[in-house]
Amino acid sequence: MLRFLKSALLLVGLVAVLSFGVHLYAGWRLRTALVEAGMSDRVATCMSKRMVKRLGILQLIKLQKLEGDKKTPGAWVRGVKAVNDSQAILVTTSSAALCKTGLAR
């Protein structure tokens, strides 16, 4: 019984670490993509934090497929519309607006 309990706790711990790690990695990749596209560090950091908190991992993977030169938040919003995910569009639009104006950090 004790051996089973240890195995179950180890499995739960591993799943928790992987889940947390995946979101950290997704946030880092998103922020890097925004900066490489030409956005300022402040806006890219703000947008990536908000988007990782509000979107699921599958939605973030869809956004990862966006390519091209998107130097402004508006260009990112137009690119996200191609993903055809209403929640991703809403989160990206609100994040771009709030982060660009400085209302969100």
Secondary structure by P-SEA (a helix, b strand, c coil): caaaaaaaaaaaaaaaaaaaaaaaaaaaaaaaaaaaacccaaaaaaaaaaaaacccaaaaaaaaacccccccaaaaaaaaaaaccaaaaaaaaaaaaaaaacccc
